[in-house]
């Protein structure tokens, strides 16, 4: 396997793990907390805001590592 293939496999595995964590830890508890179908749909929709916040925090953290990488190596 080439280095590029390994990088792609690791990225896909991490993405699948992140989706599974979102579904298992955020979406399922939010949806099962309500009994009416429209409340469940609303809770599922609002959980997308939580997912968006986690994505923004991850992108911000990654951007911070890239921005300060030269300071970390010293």
N, CA, C and O atoms as a GROMACS GRO file, in nm:
protein
  296
    1UNK      N    1   0.084  -0.119   0.000
    1UNK     CA    2   0.000   0.000   0.000
    1UNK      C    3   0.088   0.125   0.000
    1UNK      O    4   0.191   0.130   0.067
    2UNK      N    5   0.046   0.223  -0.076
    2UNK     CA    6   0.120   0.348  -0.079
    2UNK      C    7   0.080   0.435   0.040
    2UNK      O    8  -0.019   0.408   0.109
    3UNK      N    9   0.157   0.539   0.063
    3UNK     CA   10   0.127   0.631   0.173
    3UNK      C   11  -0.006   0.702   0.152
    3UNK      O   12  -0.080   0.729   0.246
    4UNK      N   13  -0.035   0.734   0.026
    4UNK     CA   14  -0.161   0.802  -0.004
    4UNK      C   15  -0.281   0.711   0.025
    4UNK      O   16  -0.382   0.757   0.078
    5UNK      N   17  -0.269   0.585  -0.008
    5UNK     CA   18  -0.378   0.490   0.019
    5UNK      C   19  -0.400   0.474   0.168
    5UNK      O   20  -0.515   0.469   0.214
    6UNK      N   21  -0.294   0.467   0.244
    6UNK     CA   22  -0.306   0.456   0.390
    6UNK      C   23  -0.373   0.579   0.447
    6UNK      O   24  -0.458   0.568   0.536
    7UNK      N   25  -0.336   0.696   0.396
    7UNK     CA   26  -0.398   0.821   0.444
    7UNK      C   27  -0.547   0.822   0.414
    7UNK      O   28  -0.626   0.864   0.498
    8UNK      N   29  -0.586   0.779   0.296
    8UNK     CA   30  -0.727   0.777   0.259
    8UNK      C   31  -0.804   0.677   0.345
    8UNK      O   32  -0.915   0.707   0.390
    9UNK      N   33  -0.747   0.560   0.368
    9UNK     CA   34  -0.813   0.458   0.451
    9UNK      C   35  -0.833   0.510   0.593
    9UNK      O   36  -0.940   0.491   0.652
   10UNK      N   37  -0.732   0.574   0.648
   10UNK     CA   38  -0.743   0.629   0.784
   10UNK      C   39  -0.847   0.741   0.789
   10UNK      O   40  -0.925   0.749   0.885
   11UNK      N   41  -0.850   0.828   0.688
   11UNK     CA   42  -0.948   0.937   0.686
   11UNK      C   43  -1.090   0.884   0.676
   11UNK      O   44  -1.180   0.933   0.744
   12UNK      N   45  -1.112   0.784   0.592
   12UNK     CA   46  -1.245   0.726   0.579
   12UNK      C   47  -1.287   0.656   0.708
   12UNK      O   48  -1.402   0.668   0.750
   13UNK      N   49  -1.195   0.584   0.770
   13UNK     CA   50  -1.226   0.516   0.896
   13UNK      C   51  -1.261   0.617   1.006
   13UNK      O   52  -1.354   0.595   1.083
   14UNK      N   53  -1.187   0.726   1.013
   14UNK     CA   54  -1.217   0.829   1.112
   14UNK      C   55  -1.351   0.896   1.084
   14UNK      O   56  -1.426   0.927   1.177
   15UNK      N   57  -1.383   0.918   0.958
   15UNK     CA   58  -1.512   0.976   0.922
   15UNK      C   59  -1.628   0.885   0.960
   15UNK      O   60  -1.729   0.932   1.013
   16UNK      N   61  -1.613   0.756   0.933
   16UNK     CA   62  -1.718   0.661   0.971
   16UNK      C   63  -1.733   0.652   1.123
   16UNK      O   64  -1.845   0.641   1.174
   17UNK      N   65  -1.622   0.656   1.194
   17UNK     CA   66  -1.628   0.656   1.340
   17UNK      C   67  -1.697   0.781   1.394
   17UNK      O   68  -1.774   0.774   1.489
   18UNK      N   69  -1.670   0.895   1.332
   18UNK     CA   70  -1.734   1.019   1.376
   18UNK      C   71  -1.885   1.016   1.349
   18UNK      O   72  -1.964   1.061   1.432
   19UNK      N   73  -1.925   0.963   1.235
   19UNK     CA   74  -2.068   0.952   1.204
   19UNK      C   75  -2.137   0.856   1.300
   19UNK      O   76  -2.247   0.883   1.347
   20UNK      N   77  -2.071   0.745   1.329
   20UNK     CA   78  -2.128   0.648   1.423
   20UNK      C   79  -2.141   0.709   1.563
   20UNK      O   80  -2.240   0.685   1.632
   21UNK      N   81  -2.043   0.787   1.604
   21UNK     CA   82  -2.050   0.853   1.734
   21UNK      C   83  -2.164   0.955   1.738
   21UNK      O   84  -2.235   0.964   1.838
   22UNK      N   85  -2.180   1.032   1.632
   22UNK     CA   86  -2.290   1.128   1.626
   22UNK      C   87  -2.425   1.058   1.635
   22UNK      O   88  -2.512   1.100   1.712
   23UNK      N   89  -2.442   0.954   1.558
   23UNK     CA   90  -2.569   0.882   1.557
   23UNK      C   91  -2.594   0.817   1.692
   23UNK      O   92  -2.705   0.827   1.746
   24UNK      N   93  -2.494   0.750   1.747
   24UNK     CA   94  -2.514   0.675   1.871
   24UNK      C   95  -2.520   0.760   1.996
   24UNK      O   96  -2.592   0.726   2.090
   25UNK      N   97  -2.447   0.871   1.998
   25UNK     CA   98  -2.439   0.951   2.120
   25UNK      C   99  -2.524   1.077   2.119
   25UNK      O  100  -2.553   1.132   2.225
   26UNK      N  101  -2.565   1.124   2.002
   26UNK     CA  102  -2.641   1.249   1.995
   26UNK      C  103  -2.778   1.228   1.932
   26UNK      O  104  -2.880   1.264   1.991
   27UNK      N  105  -2.782   1.170   1.812
   27UNK     CA  106  -2.907   1.160   1.738
   27UNK      C  107  -3.006   1.064   1.803
   27UNK      O  108  -3.122   1.099   1.824
   28UNK      N  109  -2.963   0.943   1.834
   28UNK     CA  110  -3.054   0.843   1.890
   28UNK      C  111  -3.112   0.888   2.024
   28UNK      O  112  -3.234   0.878   2.042
   29UNK      N  113  -3.032   0.936   2.120
   29UNK     CA  114  -3.093   0.983   2.245
   29UNK      C  115  -3.188   1.102   2.226
   29UNK      O  116  -3.289   1.113   2.296
   30UNK      N  117  -3.155   1.191   2.133
   30UNK     CA  118  -3.243   1.306   2.110
   30UNK      C  119  -3.377   1.262   2.052
   30UNK      O  120  -3.482   1.312   2.092
   31UNK      N  121  -3.374   1.169   1.958
   31UNK     CA  122  -3.497   1.125   1.893
   31UNK      C  123  -3.581   1.039   1.986
   31UNK      O  124  -3.703   1.052   1.988
   32UNK      N  125  -3.519   0.953   2.063
   32UNK     CA  126  -3.596   0.863   2.150
   32UNK      C  127  -3.647   0.932   2.277
   32UNK      O  128  -3.720   0.871   2.355
   33UNK      N  129  -3.611   1.057   2.298
   33UNK     CA  130  -3.660   1.130   2.416
   33UNK      C  131  -3.804   1.176   2.400
   33UNK      O  132  -3.869   1.214   2.498
   34UNK      N  133  -3.855   1.173   2.279
   34UNK     CA  134  -3.990   1.222   2.252
   34UNK      C  135  -4.077   1.110   2.198
   34UNK      O  136  -4.027   1.011   2.144
   35UNK      N  137  -4.210   1.126   2.215
   35UNK     CA  138  -4.301   1.021   2.172
   35UNK      C  139  -4.374   1.055   2.042
   35UNK      O  140  -4.406   0.966   1.963
   36UNK      N  141  -4.401   1.181   2.018
   36UNK     CA  142  -4.474   1.219   1.896
   36UNK      C  143  -4.377   1.228   1.779
   36UNK      O  144  -4.260   1.263   1.795
   37UNK      N  145  -4.427   1.194   1.660
   37UNK     CA  146  -4.340   1.189   1.543
   37UNK      C  147  -4.283   1.326   1.508
   37UNK      O  148  -4.168   1.336   1.467
   38UNK      N  149  -4.363   1.433   1.523
   38UNK     CA  150  -4.315   1.565   1.485
   38UNK      C  151  -4.212   1.616   1.584
   38UNK      O  152  -4.124   1.694   1.547
   39UNK      N  153  -4.220   1.573   1.712
   39UNK     CA  154  -4.118   1.610   1.809
   39UNK      C  155  -3.987   1.538   1.778
   39UNK      O  156  -3.879   1.594   1.795
   40UNK      N  157  -3.998   1.414   1.734
   40UNK     CA  158  -3.878   1.337   1.698
   40UNK      C  159  -3.808   1.398   1.577
   40UNK      O  160  -3.686   1.408   1.574
   41UNK      N  161  -3.886   1.440   1.479
   41UNK     CA  162  -3.826   1.504   1.361
   41UNK      C  163  -3.760   1.635   1.401
   41UNK      O  164  -3.651   1.667   1.354
   42UNK      N  165  -3.825   1.711   1.487
   42UNK     CA  166  -3.767   1.837   1.534
   42UNK      C  167  -3.638   1.815   1.612
   42UNK      O  168  -3.542   1.889   1.594
   43UNK      N  169  -3.637   1.714   1.698
   43UNK     CA  170  -3.517   1.685   1.774
   43UNK      C  171  -3.404   1.639   1.683
   43UNK      O  172  -3.289   1.676   1.703
   44UNK      N  173  -3.436   1.559   1.583
   44UNK     CA  174  -3.335   1.517   1.487
   44UNK      C  175  -3.279   1.634   1.408
   44UNK      O  176  -3.159   1.641   1.384
   45UNK      N  177  -3.367   1.726   1.369
   45UNK     CA  178  -3.322   1.844   1.297
   45UNK      C  179  -3.235   1.933   1.384
   45UNK      O  180  -3.131   1.982   1.340
   46UNK      N  181  -3.276   1.954   1.508
   46UNK     CA  182  -3.199   2.039   1.597
   46UNK      C  183  -3.065   1.977   1.638
   46UNK      O  184  -2.971   2.048   1.673
   47UNK      N  185  -3.057   1.844   1.632
   47UNK     CA  186  -2.929   1.781   1.663
   47UNK      C  187  -2.826   1.810   1.554
   47UNK      O  188  -2.706   1.794   1.577
   48UNK      N  189  -2.871   1.852   1.437
   48UNK     CA  190  -2.776   1.892   1.333
   48UNK      C  191  -2.698   2.016   1.374
   48UNK      O  192  -2.585   2.036   1.329
   49UNK      N  193  -2.757   2.101   1.459
   49UNK     CA  194  -2.684   2.216   1.511
   49UNK      C  195  -2.568   2.172   1.600
   49UNK      O  196  -2.461   2.232   1.598
   50UNK      N  197  -2.590   2.068   1.677
   50UNK     CA  198  -2.483   2.012   1.760
   50UNK      C  199  -2.373   1.957   1.671
   50UNK      O  200  -2.255   1.979   1.697
   51UNK      N  201  -2.411   1.885   1.566
   51UNK     CA  202  -2.313   1.832   1.472
   51UNK      C  203  -2.235   1.946   1.407
   51UNK      O  204  -2.113   1.938   1.393
   52UNK      N  205  -2.304   2.050   1.369
   52UNK     CA  206  -2.236   2.166   1.310
   52UNK      C  207  -2.139   2.232   1.405
   52UNK      O  208  -2.031   2.276   1.364
   53UNK      N  209  -2.176   2.241   1.531
   53UNK     CA  210  -2.085   2.300   1.631
   53UNK      C  211  -1.961   2.215   1.648
   53UNK      O  212  -1.850   2.268   1.661
   54UNK      N  213  -1.977   2.082   1.647
   54UNK     CA  214  -1.860   1.994   1.658
   54UNK      C  215  -1.772   2.005   1.534
   54UNK      O  216  -1.649   2.002   1.545
   55UNK      N  217  -1.832   2.018   1.417
   55UNK     CA  218  -1.753   2.033   1.294
   55UNK      C  219  -1.676   2.164   1.297
   55UNK      O  220  -1.558   2.167   1.262
   56UNK      N  221  -1.740   2.272   1.338
   56UNK     CA  222  -1.673   2.401   1.346
   56UNK      C  223  -1.559   2.397   1.447
   56UNK      O  224  -1.452   2.451   1.422
   57UNK      N  225  -1.582   2.333   1.562
   57UNK     CA  226  -1.476   2.321   1.662
   57UNK      C  227  -1.360   2.237   1.610
   57UNK      O  228  -1.244   2.270   1.635
   58UNK      N  229  -1.389   2.131   1.537
   58UNK     CA  230  -1.283   2.048   1.480
   58UNK      C  231  -1.204   2.121   1.374
   58UNK      O  232  -1.081   2.111   1.370
   59UNK      N  233  -1.272   2.193   1.288
   59UNK     CA  234  -1.203   2.270   1.184
   59UNK      C  235  -1.118   2.381   1.249
   59UNK      O  236  -1.006   2.407   1.206
   60UNK      N  237  -1.173   2.445   1.351
   60UNK     CA  238  -1.097   2.549   1.420
   60UNK      C  239  -0.974   2.494   1.490
   60UNK      O  240  -0.867   2.554   1.487
   61UNK      N  241  -0.989   2.379   1.554
   61UNK     CA  242  -0.874   2.316   1.620
   61UNK      C  243  -0.769   2.273   1.519
   61UNK      O  244  -0.650   2.293   1.542
   62UNK      N  245  -0.812   2.216   1.408
   62UNK     CA  246  -0.718   2.178   1.303
   62UNK      C  247  -0.648   2.298   1.242
   62UNK      O  248  -0.528   2.293   1.214
   63UNK      N  249  -0.722   2.405   1.221
   63UNK     CA  250  -0.662   2.527   1.168
   63UNK      C  251  -0.561   2.586   1.266
   63UNK      O  252  -0.458   2.640   1.226
   64UNK      N  253  -0.592   2.576   1.397
   64UNK     CA  254  -0.497   2.624   1.497
   64UNK      C  255  -0.368   2.544   1.498
   64UNK      O  256  -0.260   2.600   1.514
   65UNK      N  257  -0.379   2.414   1.481
   65UNK     CA  258  -0.259   2.330   1.475
   65UNK      C  259  -0.176   2.364   1.352
   65UNK      O  260  -0.054   2.376   1.360
   66UNK      N  261  -0.243   2.381   1.238
   66UNK     CA  262  -0.170   2.417   1.116
   66UNK      C  263  -0.105   2.554   1.130
   66UNK      O  264   0.010   2.572   1.089
   67UNK      N  265  -0.176   2.650   1.188
   67UNK     CA  266  -0.124   2.786   1.200
   67UNK      C  267  -0.003   2.793   1.293
   67UNK      O  268   0.093   2.864   1.264
   68UNK      N  269  -0.006   2.718   1.404
   68UNK     CA  270   0.101   2.724   1.503
   68UNK      C  271   0.197   2.606   1.495
   68UNK      O  272   0.271   2.581   1.590
   69UNK      N  273   0.198   2.532   1.385
   69UNK     CA  274   0.279   2.412   1.373
   69UNK      C  275   0.429   2.440   1.392
   69UNK      O  276   0.500   2.361   1.454
   70UNK      N  277   0.476   2.550   1.339
   70UNK     CA  278   0.618   2.580   1.352
   70UNK      C  279   0.657   2.609   1.497
   70UNK      O  280   0.771   2.585   1.536
   71UNK      N  281   0.565   2.660   1.576
   71UNK     CA  282   0.593   2.684   1.718
   71UNK      C  283   0.593   2.556   1.798
   71UNK      O  284   0.662   2.546   1.899
   72UNK      N  285   0.515   2.456   1.754
   72UNK     CA  286   0.510   2.328   1.825
   72UNK      C  287   0.637   2.248   1.805
   72UNK      O  288   0.678   2.174   1.895
   73UNK      N  289   0.700   2.263   1.691
   73UNK     CA  290   0.819   2.183   1.662
   73UNK      C  291   0.944   2.236   1.728
   73UNK      O  292   1.042   2.163   1.740
   74UNK      N  293   0.944   2.357   1.772
   74UNK     CA  294   1.065   2.417   1.833
   74UNK      C  295   1.091   2.367   1.973
   74UNK      O  296   1.188   2.408   2.036
   0.00000   0.00000   0.00000
